[in-house]
Amino acid sequence: MTIFPNAKINIGLNITEKRADGYHNLETVFYPIGLCDVLEVSPSNTCTDYSFSSGGIPIDGDPQNNLILKAFRLLNQDFDIPPIDISLIKQIPFGAGLGGGSADAAFMLKALNKLFVLKIATKKLEAYAVKIGADCPVFIRNKPVFATGIGNEFTKTDLSLKGYFLVLVKPDIHVSTPEAYSKVVPRKPKHSLRDLIKLPVKEWKGLVANDFEASVFVNHPEIAKIKQDLYDAGALYASMSGSGSSVYGLFAKEPIILPDFGDCFVTGGFLK
């Protein structure tokens, strides 16, 4: 079975309060996009548990800590899953605020459920996914959602960006979670994101904000420049996704000319 775990972008990201457990409550919209990894899962005739190989963007750290394998082990605790071969072609950049690792894990859960007819209901799959990561469950249904809590409480949104052209730029910069939070002051936003996303996209600039930009742009002005370059190229709206370091621009039509983003990872396409 070959599947294509897709990335997401954040439309707005407000850090609303710090919780007693040390985490932060937030509000954001998770919006799926077309940038995908390639994940192949199949019954194995050669191993006794699982085999895992990867290509594409190199995976940092111990491959055995990959969230795909965490998803496998999680289900294997409750189900008698036969030996499997797992192959990943990584195309979603790491440390980009695009949720690539979470998408891989969620799609792994769905693949195992289908391949071995485990008959796990969608709600139960989401419960497994949340044990892997806060944003992992969003990739189970894989639809735009308004997220609250620590990013794990979802409500339906009617937001559609179909027909807009997305340009995504990922510089070779790593932004750690502590760095992203370093200058964030939790606060209730003046205008609810739930209301702001009902405005036309061309009116989002200056209203739909990502609170992490306050920290990240000070430490990495080159990321701020990417955002401005996208606006200069005609984007109706531009923002950093998640805690960075990727930046996206939404265009009414495919731009004829884009700035030179140097060695950055750059991709684009019409949203569905």
Secondary structure, 3 states (H helix, E strand, C coil): CEECCEEEEEEEEEEEEECCCCCEEEEEEEEEEEEECEEEEEECCCCCCEEEEEEECCCCCCHHHCHHHHHHHHHHCCCCCCCEEEEEEECCCCCCCCCHHHHHHHHHHHHHHHHCCCCCCHHHHHHHHHCCCCCCCHHHHCCCEEEECCCCEEEECCCCCCCCEEEEEECCCCCCHHHHHCCCCCCCCCCCHHHHCCCCHHHCCCCCCECCHHHHHHHCHHHHHHHHHHHHCCCCEEEECCCCCCEEEEECCCCCCCCCCCCCEEEEEECC
